[in-house]
């Protein structure tokens, strides 16, 4: 887990976990709504990619919120399917590292 901070305030965080077969999972990505559209989410994804590569991962996966799909696509993720969460179906996305 790592944070995005400014002026002592946490603006966002991300969690990267190892997956089987050498990939990584972006298990959590959150940016405070009043800090959206300032590049924080993209910076958190970039750090997740850096950490995934440093661990030898070949891909970074995410179970995306449907409203976040355009954001993940701008970050280079591709949609690879759909999975079930405990709430509803969700897009499965992958970024090749």
N, C-alpha and C positions, 0 to 999 in steps of 0.2 A: 504494500500500500504506500502511496505517496500523495503529497498534498500540493495544491497551488495556494499560495498565500500572498497577501499584499497588506502592508501596514498592520501586521499582526492578526489579520483576519483570514480565516480559511475560506477560500472562494470555491474550492472544488477538491475532488480526490479521485483516484483511480486505484484499482486493485488488479494485479496480474497474477494468475496462478498457473502452474504447470499443468499440462494435459498429457494424457497417454500419447505415445508414439512421437514425442519430441515437439509438440506444438504448445502454444500458450493460450490462455483464456483471459480476455479482458472481462473480468467478473463483475466489475463495478466501475461506473464512470458517472460522476455527478458534478455539476457546476451550479452554484447558487443562481437562481433565476435573474436576480438583479445584476449579475456579472456575465450574462449571455452576450454573445456577439462581440467579445473582446479577445478572442483567440485562445482562451483558457482551455476549452475542450480540446482544440487541436493540439495545444502544447502538451496536454495530458496524454493524448493518443501518441504523440511523438515520443514521449518518455516511455510509454508502454512498449512501443516498437523497439526503442533502444534497449530496454531491459529484456525483452523477448529475444532479440538478436544476441545479447550478451550471454544468455543462457543456452544458446544454440538452437532456439526454436526456429522452425521452418515457416510457421504461420501463426497469426494472431486471430483468434476466433472471438465472436461476441454474439450473444443473444440480444437482439436490438429491440427497443421500443419502436413500434411502427412509425411513430412521428419522428424518430431519430434517424431513420434510414437515409434521408438525403445528406445529413451530416456525415454519417459513416462513409457514404459513397464519395463525398468530397475528400475524405481522409484516405481514400484508396481501397476501401473494403468493397467486396462484391457479395451479392446475395447468393447463398448456396443452398437454401432450402427454408423450411419452416419447422419449428419445434414447438412443443407444448410446455408452457410454464404452468405454475399452479393457478394462474389467473386466466390465461387465454393463450391462443397460439401466438407465436412471435417469430419474426424473421431471424434466420441464422445467417451470419455474415462472416467473411474471412478476408484477411489481408495477408498475402504471401510476403514473407520476409526474405 
